[in-house]
Each structure stands twice: as C-alpha cells, then as structure tokens.
C-alpha cells in the first residue's frame, strides 16, 4: 500500500502520484472518417479526448481537423476536433467549440449516461485481479471511478474518486483533498493492471469539485455501493 502514497513536491505547486488499478477493457471507441479505423478512447472530457494509436501516428498532422464518431455502449456522438499533439501511441484532440457541438458533447457525457455505464468491478468474477484491501471499485470509461479501500479490520481507510478532470480523496487520519488530474500512464505489473496518475492538489478544498463528486455519489445505485457506504462517503465529502 505504501507505493500508493508517493509525493512529488515543488516550490510552486503540489503534485501527488497514485497507482490505481485499471479495468483492462474499454467500451469507449472512436471511428475516424479519415481512415475508417476504430481507436480506443483512453480519456475524454467535455473539451476533448485522447485516443490510442498503434502504427499510424504519422497520419495525423498537428492542427489538422479530425472527424468521426464516438461509440459508447449503444450511444453514438459525431464529433469534429483539432489534433493538438501526438505521440507514438496517443493522439490528443480538442473538440470544436461551436455551441451546437459543445451541447452534443455535454449531452453525451451527462451524469445520467455515466451512471448507466458504471460497472461494479468488485463484483466481477471472471479472473479480474482486485488489489488487496480494495473493498469497492466502481468505474466507467471516461475516466470516472470510485475506489474504497479498507483497513485490515474492515473499516474504511481511504476513498478516491475520479470524475473527468476532478480528483477527490479522503483518507482516515488525514482528511479530505481535492485536485485536478494532470496525467496518466500505464504501469507494468505482473499481477494487476494499473495506471499511474499525477494530480495537482488544491491548496484549499475546492467546493465546486466536491459538489460535482457528491452529486455523482448520490446517484450511485445501491446494488453497486451499499447505502451505508454511500452515506459514509457523503459524510466525509461534506
């Protein structure tokens, strides 16, 4: 567990790093009109997305316009965006900022649609490796995720929530933090599929971030997170 609490500090801002489990399957994809290929969407927000590349990164020039369709478990979104950056395995796209396009993205990613697509991964029984002491793990493509860790005696030790760019964490004996997601990268592990996240931690609690996470928590179905656990989470987030 100690490796989950690594800190990176600077004189100007505070960054903190976490290693969190990753569900190895993604149901959020993008089909490009440029080459008719289908890509995994690694990250998405109301302003843009990152897609996974393999051997065709040279096809996408910086500042070029990219059009296509995002597919997410039966729901589709036709989008246009501008290529902002690329690496050998990822492409960053900023959505066009026309009012109609922005409204469509917000509707596609509205909180009710996210709730429909949440998966209680702690209940998955098909060989998924769950880290020790991770009691509840509810996740959606996005990223949206709840991680509830427990002490050896079963009491809740830590709550971590990802909601697009927002990060909220409560830890027993330390308290509450809010922050913003800066980066994510895959971590090689022989046992558990993991990501390394870097967050910029707020100097003071951001009430807007807390309110967004509380709204999502309140809507969690009780067959995914028990009512008493939801009540505990909401109490710590207040």
C-alpha positions in Angstrom: 0.0 0.0 0.0 2.9 2.4 0.6 3.6 2.8 -3.1 0.1 4.4 -3.5 1.1 7.4 -1.4 4.2 8.7 -3.3 4.5 12.5 -3.3 6.1 14.9 -5.8 6.7 18.4 -4.4 7.8 21.7 -5.9 8.2 25.2 -4.7 5.2 26.4 -6.7 2.6 23.7 -6.6 2.0 20.3 -5.0 1.7 17.3 -7.2 0.8 13.9 -5.8 1.1 10.5 -7.5 -1.2 7.5 -7.1 -1.1 3.9 -8.5 -4.7 2.7 -9.1 -6.0 -0.4 -10.7 -7.2 -0.3 -14.3 -10.0 -2.3 -15.9 -8.4 -3.9 -18.9 -11.3 -3.4 -21.2 -12.6 -0.2 -22.8 -16.1 0.2 -24.3 -15.5 3.8 -25.4 -14.2 3.9 -29.0 -13.7 6.4 -31.9 -14.1 5.6 -35.6 -12.2 8.0 -37.8 -13.7 9.3 -41.1 -10.1 9.8 -42.2 -9.2 6.1 -42.5 -12.3 4.3 -41.2 -10.3 2.8 -38.3 -11.6 2.2 -34.8 -9.5 3.5 -31.9 -9.8 3.1 -28.1 -10.7 6.3 -26.3 -8.2 6.5 -23.4 -9.6 9.7 -21.9 -12.4 12.0 -22.7 -13.8 15.3 -21.2 -16.2 18.0 -22.3 -13.4 19.7 -24.2 -11.5 16.9 -25.9 -10.2 13.3 -25.9 -7.2 11.1 -26.2 -7.2 8.1 -28.4 -4.9 5.2 -28.5 -2.7 4.8 -31.6 -0.6 1.8 -32.8 1.3 2.2 -36.1 -0.5 5.2 -37.8 0.5 8.2 -35.7 2.1 9.8 -38.8 -1.4 10.1 -40.4 -2.4 12.9 -38.1 -0.7 16.3 -38.5 -0.8 18.9 -35.7 -3.7 21.4 -36.1 -5.4 19.2 -38.7 -9.1 18.6 -38.4 -10.3 15.2 -37.5 -13.9 14.0 -37.8 -15.6 10.8 -36.8 -17.9 9.1 -34.3 -17.5 8.2 -30.7 -19.3 5.0 -29.7 -20.2 4.1 -26.1 -22.3 1.0 -25.4 -25.1 1.8 -27.8 -24.8 5.5 -27.9 -23.0 7.5 -30.7 -21.6 11.0 -31.0 -20.5 12.5 -34.3 -17.7 14.9 -33.5 -15.1 17.1 -35.1 -11.9 18.2 -33.4 -8.4 19.6 -34.0 -5.3 17.4 -33.4 -3.3 19.2 -30.7 -0.5 16.7 -30.1 0.6 13.1 -30.9 3.0 10.5 -29.6 3.8 7.1 -30.9 0.8 5.6 -29.0 -1.6 8.5 -28.3 -3.4 11.4 -30.0 -4.8 14.5 -28.3 -7.9 16.0 -29.9 -9.6 19.3 -28.9 -13.3 19.4 -29.8 -14.5 22.2 -32.0 -16.0 25.0 -29.9 -19.2 25.6 -31.8 -22.2 25.9 -29.5 -24.2 23.1 -31.1 -21.1 20.8 -30.9 -20.5 21.6 -27.3 -24.1 20.9 -26.4 -23.9 17.5 -28.0 -20.8 16.6 -26.1 -22.4 17.6 -22.8 -25.4 15.6 -23.6 -23.3 12.5 -24.5 -21.4 12.8 -21.2 -24.2 13.9 -18.9 -24.3 12.4 -15.5 -27.3 10.1 -16.1 -25.5 8.5 -19.0 -22.4 8.0 -16.9 -24.5 6.3 -14.1 -25.9 3.9 -16.7 -22.5 2.8 -17.7 -20.8 2.4 -14.3 -19.6 -1.1 -13.6 -19.2 -2.6 -10.0 -15.8 -4.2 -10.7 -15.5 -5.6 -7.2 -18.3 -7.9 -8.2 -16.7 -9.2 -11.4 -15.9 -12.9 -11.2 -14.0 -13.6 -14.4 -10.4 -13.5 -13.4 -10.1 -9.8 -12.8 -7.3 -9.2 -10.2 -8.5 -6.9 -7.4 -5.8 -5.3 -5.2 -5.6 -6.2 -1.6 -7.9 -4.2 0.7 -9.8 -2.6 -2.2 -13.4 -3.1 -1.0 -15.4 -1.3 -3.6 -14.4 -0.4 -7.1 -17.0 1.2 -9.4 -15.8 2.5 -12.7 -16.9 3.9 -16.1 -15.0 4.7 -19.2 -14.2 8.4 -19.1 -12.5 8.3 -16.6 -15.0 8.1 -13.8 -14.1 5.9 -10.8 -14.7 5.2 -7.1 -12.1 3.3 -5.1 -12.9 2.5 -1.5 -10.1 0.9 0.5 -10.3 -0.8 3.9 -8.1 -1.3 6.9 -7.2 -4.8 8.0 -10.1 -4.7 10.4 -12.6 -3.9 7.6 -13.1 -0.2 8.5 -12.8 2.2 5.6 -9.3 3.6 5.2 -9.4 5.7 2.0 -11.9 6.9 -0.6 -10.6 8.1 -4.0 -12.9 9.5 -6.7 -12.1 10.4 -10.3 -14.7 12.4 -12.3 -13.2 13.5 -15.6 -10.6 16.1 -14.6 -11.6 16.2 -10.9 -9.8 14.2 -8.2 -11.2 14.0 -4.6 -9.7 11.9 -1.8 -10.5 11.2 1.8 -8.0 9.3 4.0 -8.6 8.2 7.5 -6.4 10.2 9.9 -5.5 12.8 7.2 -8.8 14.1 5.9 -10.0 15.5 2.6 -8.2 16.7 -0.6 -9.3 18.0 -3.9 -7.3 18.3 -7.1 -7.1 18.1 -10.8 -5.8 15.2 -13.0 -2.6 16.1 -14.8 -1.6 12.9 -16.4 -2.0 9.1 -16.5 0.3 6.4 -17.8 0.2 2.6 -17.8 2.2 0.7 -15.3 3.7 -2.8 -16.0 2.8 -5.2 -13.2 2.8 -9.0 -13.1 -0.3 -9.2 -11.1 -2.6 -6.2 -11.5 -3.3 -3.9 -14.5 -2.6 -0.5 -13.1 -2.3 3.2 -14.1 0.0 5.9 -12.5 -1.9 9.1 -12.0 -0.4 12.5 -11.2 -2.7 15.1 -9.6 -2.3 18.8 -8.9 -3.6 19.1 -5.4 -5.5 22.3 -4.4 -4.1 24.5 -1.7 -7.6 24.7 -0.3 -10.6 22.5 -0.8 -12.4 23.2 -4.0 -16.2 23.2 -3.1 -17.2 23.0 -6.8 -15.2 19.8 -7.2 -16.7 18.4 -4.0 -20.2 19.2 -5.2 -19.7 17.5 -8.5 -18.4 14.3 -6.9 -21.2 14.4 -4.2 -23.8 14.6 -7.0 -22.4 11.6 -8.7 -22.1 9.7 -5.4 -25.7 10.4 -4.5 -26.8 8.8 -7.8 -24.8 5.6 -7.3 -27.2 2.5 -7.4 -27.3 0.7 -4.1 -26.5 -2.6 -5.9 -23.1 -1.1 -6.6 -22.3 0.7 -3.4 -24.4 -0.1 -0.3 -26.5 2.7 1.2 -24.5 2.8 4.4 -21.2 3.1 2.5 -22.7 5.9 0.3 -23.8 7.7 3.5 -20.3 7.4 4.9 -18.7 8.7 1.7 -21.1 11.7 1.5 -20.4 12.5 5.2 -16.6 12.6 4.6 -17.1 14.7 1.5 -19.1 17.3 3.4 
